[in-house]
Amino acid sequence: MDSTEQYDKDEGPAQKVSVSMPAGRVAAVKARVGSRGFSAYVSAAVERQIQRDLLEELLQAKEAETGPHSPEVQEWATEIFREAESMAENEHAAEGHEGGGESEWRAHRAS
């Protein structure tokens, strides 16, 4: 297949790409997942960013349709997102993911 063909976001063959990022971030990822889990970790991070981008686009479209949200609604939404982030961080820490390793990453991905 030609590399210019279009695929849905979770389809198609894996492609090797070059990404530049700070050396400290690369080291932090490798410390968590090992060298062999690096691509899966980065791919999952990209998927989460796509989800956030789509959510932001949806929120902007809804706001354009209904008008700006009140300060109370904005404050409520901010608090809900903070709680969700905190819950995710606490769950991650409770599962013992403080720098785990490659085998831990594989176990987490399998569940």
N, C-alpha and C positions, 0 to 999 in steps of 0.2 A: 504494500500500500504506500502511496505517496504521502510524505510527511505534511503536505498542505491539505490533506483531506480533513473534513470536519468530523469530530466525534462529540458525543455528549460528554459532560465533565468527568464522568466516572468510567468512560469506555476508551477503548483503543490500547495500543501497545504502549509500554513504558518508554519514555524518551529520556535520554540523558541531556541535562541542561547544566549550564554553568551559572551559579549564583554567587554574588559577592556579598559577604557580611563580615562584621567585625570578628577578629580572631577569638576574642573572649566568648562571643555567642556560639561560635563553632565548638569551642572547647566545652561549653556548658551543655550543648546538645549531646556531644559525644560522651560526656560524663554520665548523662542520663540513660542513653540508649546504646552506646557503643558505636563503632564505625558502621556495622552492618545494619543498624536500625535508623541511621541518619536520614535516608531518603523517605522512609515511611513517616518519620516524625515531621519532616519539613512538608511532606504532602498533606498530612493531617492539619498542620498549621495553615497552609494555603486554603484548604477546604473551610476551616473555621473563618478565615478572613472573607472568603467569598460569601459565606452565610451572613456575616456581619454587614457586608456591602449590600446584599440583597435586602436585608432588614432595614438598613438605613434608607435605601431607595423607596421601599414600601412606606416607611414612616413619612418621608418627604412628600410622596404622592398623596397620602392620606391628609397630611397637613395642608397641602395645596387645595384639596377638595373641601375640607371642613374649616379651614382657617387655623390660625395659631392656637396652640394649646395654652390653657391657663397656667399660671405659675404653680398652682397647686398640683395640677396633673403632671407637669414637668418634674416637680419635686418628688411626687409619688413614684414616677417611672425611674428616676435616678436612684431612689432608695431600693426599689425592687431589683434593679440591675446590680447594685452594690451587694445586696443580700445574696443574689444568685452567685456572684463572683466569690463571695466569702464562703458559701456552702461548697462550691467546687474546690476551692483551695483547701478547706478543711477535710473534705472527702479524700482529696489527693494525698494530703499529709497523713491521714488516718490509715490509708492503704500502704504507708511506708515508702512513698515515692520521693524520698529526700536525696535524690541523686543515684537511685537504683543501679541500673546497669542493663546490659543488653538482654540477659535472660529475663529480667524483670519486665522489660519492655515487651518481649515476646509473650509473656504470661498475661500481661495487661491487654495486649491486642487480641489475644485468643478469647478473652472473656466477653 
